[in-house]
Amino acid sequence: MSLRERLTREIALGGPISVADYMTRCLHDPSDGYYATRPAIGEAGDFITAPEVSQMFGELIGLWAVETWRAMGAPPRAVLAEVGPGSGVLMSDALRAARLAPDFLAAAELWLVERSAPLAERQRAALAAAPLAPRWVVAVEDLPADAPLILVANEVLDCLPARQLVRTSAGWAERRVGLDDRGALSFGLSPAPAPPCAPEAPLGAVIEIAEAQAAFAAGVAARVARQDGAALLIDYGRAEPEVGDTLQALRRHEKVDPLACPGEADLTVHADFPAVLAAARAAGAGAGLLTQAAFLRRLGIEARAAALSRARPEAAAVIARQLGRLTGADQMGALFKVACLHAPGFTPPAFGPPS
Ligand code: SAH
């Protein structure tokens, strides 16, 4: 039975489910979920991410990790972790750049947090020749807790599910996935308490409650605060509280109806950075936020692009296009943001006052 048939049957028996529960089923259902069965990242797949756009992205994050380790006093052991490493290309590029710092590589242990078995296989292949051998766990809680932590997660917050509340003339309601008259999956509303902080919202406005994103940030923040360390959470999303329905399904680079093909498309919501930063600070960490363009420029992406173009003049036009895609205000530069959660008392590279 397909995931659609199983969801339809479950909803017929048990009633409508929240948008968050629908997302979780579509992404992680063990037999039919998108990440469990058919994750397809890259040009030939369903969606493309920054490390897939250009090697510069992972390389600069590798240099950031080395500089962060130095800023922490070059501890003799450090946990270098990536959550949701996808195809493994970000970490592969990061470790190539980190070869410039053998002292860092001697101190670092590589841990990958991945729930998707097919993606873990891709990561194993991508990192086969890397200077550090990876180990896998399925949750941040399973990472070693006895050494400073340097963590990166690119496009992971957006797959952590959110609930959606809608302002109606009768008060707030929760948007749920139920069945229409013909028994097909459809959105509906059920009464719900007002959200804890409801911005001024017109009738019909949707507010997303990203509890799973806040919980993830709190877990990472508690670790970097306790074990020392810093984490980058990079994603597209809002820097200020905003209203709006950001649930989106992508299949072969096209937006599709989120209810049309459960488990067959990637399903995401925008990262809620105000909630992420608040949760991190409440858990005892320092937290800062930059646009992706500002972060990459502070790490020197323009000089890196110029050096790559000098080394490969025939690729200069491609490199210029990649630079534009990662940093252009109308491309990934402004919508994508980089949250840094860090131990109180030290400021990781790029997150100090602009020089
Ligand atoms: N970071 C990669 C891949 C992004 S796709 C890149 O930038 O290309 C999202 C990644 O997050 C996948 O590896 C997916 O398996 C992982 N993921 C999805 N839900 C997750 C969860 N709940 N916990 C941990 N990882 C998750």
Residues whose N, C-alpha, C, O or C-beta is under 5 A from the ligand:
A	BS01	SAH	Y35 T49 V83 G84 P85 G86 V113 R115 S116 L119 N154 E155 V156 C159
